[in-house]
Amino acid sequence: MHIAVVALLAAGLTVARSVAAHDLRLTPDRYRPAAGQTVLLRLWSGDHLIREEAVPFLPDKILAFDQYGPTGHQNLLDRMLASSRPLHPWRSDQPGTYVLTMERGFSFLSLPPDKFEHYLEFEEGLLDMLELRRAKGERDQPSRERYTRSLKTILQVGPAEPGGAATQALGQRLEIVPEVHPGTLATGARLPLRVLFEGEPLPGRLVRCMVRTAAELEVQEARTDADGRCSFVLRAAGETLIRLVHMRRADPASAAEWESFWGALTFELPSEGGASR
């Protein structure tokens, strides 16, 4: 069981965030290339599917960068050049579904007490972490948080077919796994998902699904159930982002009190004509 809330935001309207860390997503310049067509991959930073800044490849920040698809598994990390933007020119001559995943190392963040509590309660719905912080008597203390990211994007060369890498768990630390290939769905269909953390279902976390059209940004929210599942109705064609944040108390040996894990999945729900953006 989940509760979904749909919000429509006018184009150009943004919601202020108290956190210094913005959403980061792995984004191709086209999601549905033709066979042999080169795709440029970028890391875009910015909330609400806004492309605020293209983040360069920094070797000390990326732990793994992998491709899964009809040609098997490939390690893309060794092919990348430091400080490159775009990150990587990608192409495939073989039709099929390709999933690219990236695991990033920890970065550190500190927020004033009021902004940290706003982040927990209103921005990410981490109510259990808010209760734990208050139980420990830390309401008046600034936060000490380390955060990492698990990113995933789906590329489709040729027609999409059910199954394949798009619906498989690929071993990310925090992973959003569609239970139906998004590329096989039409506008208005429901997309069921599983959320896994360290290979196990993650219950009770707030997940958002966003799609930006020419006129507006549509946002849906759902909480994962006991099996880590939730679902969203794909109401509009276009670039889609599904994202969440999970948090837990950090290891006492680390320099942080909290550690958070940011997950992001991007794909394109095609229009009736199937043309990619």
Secondary structure, 3 states (H helix, E strand, C coil): CCCCEEEEEECCCCCCCCCCCCCEEEEECCCCCCCCCCEEEEEEECCCCCCCEEECCCHHHEEEEEEEECCEEEECHHHCCCCCCCCEEECCCCCEEEEEEEEECCEEECCCHHHHHHHHHHHCCCHHHHHHHHHCCCCCCCCCEEEEEEEEEEEEECCCCCCHHHHCCCCCCEEEEECCCHHHCCCCCEEEEEEEECCEECCCCEEEEEEECCCEEEEEEEECCCCCEEEEECCCCEEEEEEEEEEEECCCCCCCCEEEEEEEEEEEECCCCCCCC
